[in-house]
Amino acid sequence: MKTGKFKNDISKRENMEYDGIRDEYTCANHKKLRAAGTEKRVSKGGYESEVTIYESEGCELFLVCLGYNMNKLHHKIQQGRCGTSLHPLKQKAS
């Protein structure tokens, strides 16, 4: 179940209008996000999936990304997690 905060977050693609014929999203600023390529991802359980990467047609909504990252940093500072990784770093094989 999605929370009200998630449903109102305009940066989430789930909250954007999707055009299945053109395979593109329309953001709250009426800019198109078009498929730019695909990427393979592997989950912690080893499940491999292919996801589509969408890019904006040149949007000022860069400020949304900046604001989102600043908010994440603020919360990390407040929780005393500066200088620590969110997830353990993988060791390089020798």
C-alpha positions as protocol buffer text, in pm:
chain_id: "A"
residue {
  index: 1
  type: MET
  ca { x: 0 y: 0 z: 0 }
}
residue {
  index: 2
  type: LYS
  ca { x: 140 y: 341 z: -97 }
}
residue {
  index: 3
  type: THR
  ca { x: 152 y: 615 z: 162 }
}
residue {
  index: 4
  type: GLY
  ca { x: 11 y: 960 z: 101 }
}
residue {
  index: 5
  type: LYS
  ca { x: 365 y: 1097 z: 94 }
}
residue {
  index: 6
  type: PHE
  ca { x: 457 y: 854 z: -188 }
}
residue {
  index: 7
  type: LYS
  ca { x: 140 y: 927 z: -385 }
}
residue {
  index: 8
  type: ASN
  ca { x: 207 y: 1302 z: -373 }
}
residue {
  index: 9
  type: ASP
  ca { x: 576 y: 1275 z: -471 }
}
residue {
  index: 10
  type: ILE
  ca { x: 594 y: 1417 z: -825 }
}
residue {
  index: 11
  type: SER
  ca { x: 944 y: 1277 z: -876 }
}
residue {
  index: 12
  type: LYS
  ca { x: 820 y: 916 z: -871 }
}
residue {
  index: 13
  type: ARG
  ca { x: 749 y: 774 z: -1214 }
}
residue {
  index: 14
  type: GLU
  ca { x: 456 y: 580 z: -1066 }
}
residue {
  index: 15
  type: ASN
  ca { x: 287 y: 917 z: -1013 }
}
residue {
  index: 16
  type: MET
  ca { x: 342 y: 1037 z: -1370 }
}
residue {
  index: 17
  type: GLU
  ca { x: 115 y: 989 z: -1670 }
}
residue {
  index: 18
  type: TYR
  ca { x: 238 y: 701 z: -1889 }
}
residue {
  index: 19
  type: ASP
  ca { x: 183 y: 663 z: -2264 }
}
residue {
  index: 20
  type: GLY
  ca { x: 228 y: 295 z: -2347 }
}
residue {
  index: 21
  type: ILE
  ca { x: 217 y: 349 z: -2722 }
}
residue {
  index: 22
  type: ARG
  ca { x: 507 y: 598 z: -2720 }
}
residue {
  index: 23
  type: ASP
  ca { x: 671 y: 442 z: -2410 }
}
residue {
  index: 24
  type: GLU
  ca { x: 710 y: 777 z: -2237 }
}
residue {
  index: 25
  type: TYR
  ca { x: 610 y: 945 z: -1915 }
}
residue {
  index: 26
  type: THR
  ca { x: 485 y: 1301 z: -1870 }
}
residue {
  index: 27
  type: CYS
  ca { x: 602 y: 1475 z: -1554 }
}
residue {
  index: 28
  type: ALA
  ca { x: 412 y: 1730 z: -1347 }
}
residue {
  index: 29
  type: ASN
  ca { x: 586 y: 2005 z: -1546 }
}
residue {
  index: 30
  type: HIS
  ca { x: 442 y: 1857 z: -1870 }
}
residue {
  index: 31
  type: LYS
  ca { x: 787 y: 1747 z: -1993 }
}
residue {
  index: 32
  type: LYS
  ca { x: 832 y: 1413 z: -2168 }
}
residue {
  index: 33
  type: LEU
  ca { x: 1058 y: 1145 z: -2025 }
}
residue {
  index: 34
  type: ARG
  ca { x: 1156 y: 912 z: -2308 }
}
residue {
  index: 35
  type: ALA
  ca { x: 1329 y: 575 z: -2299 }
}
residue {
  index: 36
  type: ALA
  ca { x: 1704 y: 630 z: -2332 }
}
residue {
  index: 37
  type: GLY
  ca { x: 1819 y: 271 z: -2297 }
}
residue {
  index: 38
  type: THR
  ca { x: 1809 y: -35 z: -2078 }
}
residue {
  index: 39
  type: GLU
  ca { x: 2021 y: -160 z: -1792 }
}
residue {
  index: 40
  type: LYS
  ca { x: 2057 y: -501 z: -1626 }
}
residue {
  index: 41
  type: ARG
  ca { x: 2025 y: -513 z: -1248 }
}
residue {
  index: 42
  type: VAL
  ca { x: 2075 y: -798 z: -1007 }
}
residue {
  index: 43
  type: SER
  ca { x: 1883 y: -810 z: -679 }
}
residue {
  index: 44
  type: LYS
  ca { x: 2034 y: -924 z: -348 }
}
residue {
  index: 45
  type: GLY
  ca { x: 1867 y: -1259 z: -406 }
}
residue {
  index: 46
  type: GLY
  ca { x: 2041 y: -1296 z: -742 }
}
residue {
  index: 47
  type: TYR
  ca { x: 1737 y: -1222 z: -957 }
}
residue {
  index: 48
  type: GLU
  ca { x: 1843 y: -1049 z: -1279 }
}
residue {
  index: 49
  type: SER
  ca { x: 1612 y: -798 z: -1441 }
}
residue {
  index: 50
  type: GLU
  ca { x: 1630 y: -550 z: -1724 }
}
residue {
  index: 51
  type: VAL
  ca { x: 1501 y: -200 z: -1653 }
}
residue {
  index: 52
  type: THR
  ca { x: 1435 y: 88 z: -1889 }
}
residue {
  index: 53
  type: ILE
  ca { x: 1612 y: 418 z: -1821 }
}
residue {
  index: 54
  type: TYR
  ca { x: 1408 y: 731 z: -1898 }
}
residue {
  index: 55
  type: GLU
  ca { x: 1551 y: 1077 z: -1957 }
}
residue {
  index: 56
  type: SER
  ca { x: 1384 y: 1414 z: -1964 }
}
residue {
  index: 57
  type: GLU
  ca { x: 1373 y: 1627 z: -2277 }
}
residue {
  index: 58
  type: GLY
  ca { x: 1562 y: 1902 z: -2098 }
}
residue {
  index: 59
  type: CYS
  ca { x: 1387 y: 1995 z: -1781 }
}
residue {
  index: 60
  type: GLU
  ca { x: 1432 y: 2250 z: -1514 }
}
residue {
  index: 61
  type: LEU
  ca { x: 1294 y: 1967 z: -1274 }
}
residue {
  index: 62
  type: PHE
  ca { x: 1684 y: 1914 z: -1219 }
}
residue {
  index: 63
  type: LEU
  ca { x: 1613 y: 2126 z: -914 }
}
residue {
  index: 64
  type: VAL
  ca { x: 1385 y: 1849 z: -788 }
}
residue {
  index: 65
  type: CYS
  ca { x: 1679 y: 1605 z: -804 }
}
residue {
  index: 66
  type: LEU
  ca { x: 1907 y: 1851 z: -630 }
}
residue {
  index: 67
  type: GLY
  ca { x: 1647 y: 1914 z: -361 }
}
residue {
  index: 68
  type: TYR
  ca { x: 1589 y: 1541 z: -315 }
}
residue {
  index: 69
  type: ASN
  ca { x: 1962 y: 1475 z: -270 }
}
residue {
  index: 70
  type: MET
  ca { x: 1999 y: 1769 z: -31 }
}
residue {
  index: 71
  type: ASN
  ca { x: 1710 y: 1630 z: 173 }
}
residue {
  index: 72
  type: LYS
  ca { x: 1881 y: 1289 z: 186 }
}
residue {
  index: 73
  type: LEU
  ca { x: 2204 y: 1452 z: 301 }
}
residue {
  index: 74
  type: HIS
  ca { x: 2020 y: 1653 z: 567 }
}
residue {
  index: 75
  type: HIS
  ca { x: 1861 y: 1336 z: 708 }
}
residue {
  index: 76
  type: LYS
  ca { x: 2196 y: 1155 z: 701 }
}
residue {
  index: 77
  type: ILE
  ca { x: 2356 y: 1441 z: 898 }
}
residue {
  index: 78
  type: GLN
  ca { x: 2067 y: 1446 z: 1147 }
}
residue {
  index: 79
  type: GLN
  ca { x: 2099 y: 1071 z: 1204 }
}
residue {
  index: 80
  type: GLY
  ca { x: 2476 y: 1091 z: 1253 }
}
residue {
  index: 81
  type: ARG
  ca { x: 2553 y: 874 z: 950 }
}
residue {
  index: 82
  type: CYS
  ca { x: 2807 y: 1101 z: 781 }
}
residue {
  index: 83
  type: GLY
  ca { x: 3118 y: 922 z: 665 }
}
residue {
  index: 84
  type: THR
  ca { x: 2939 y: 588 z: 656 }
}
residue {
  index: 85
  type: SER
  ca { x: 2799 y: 398 z: 363 }
}
residue {
  index: 86
  type: LEU
  ca { x: 2432 y: 309 z: 343 }
}
residue {
  index: 87
  type: HIS
  ca { x: 2528 y: -42 z: 233 }
}
residue {
  index: 88
  type: PRO
  ca { x: 2851 y: -234 z: 292 }
}
residue {
  index: 89
  type: LEU
  ca { x: 3105 y: -180 z: 15 }
}
residue {
  index: 90
  type: LYS
  ca { x: 3200 y: -480 z: -196 }
}
residue {
  index: 91
  type: GLN
  ca { x: 3558 y: -597 z: -177 }
}
residue {
  index: 92
  type: LYS
  ca { x: 3750 y: -618 z: -503 }
}
residue {
  index: 93
  type: ALA
  ca { x: 3868 y: -965 z: -595 }
}
residue {
  index: 94
  type: SER
  ca { x: 4245 y: -995 z: -608 }
}
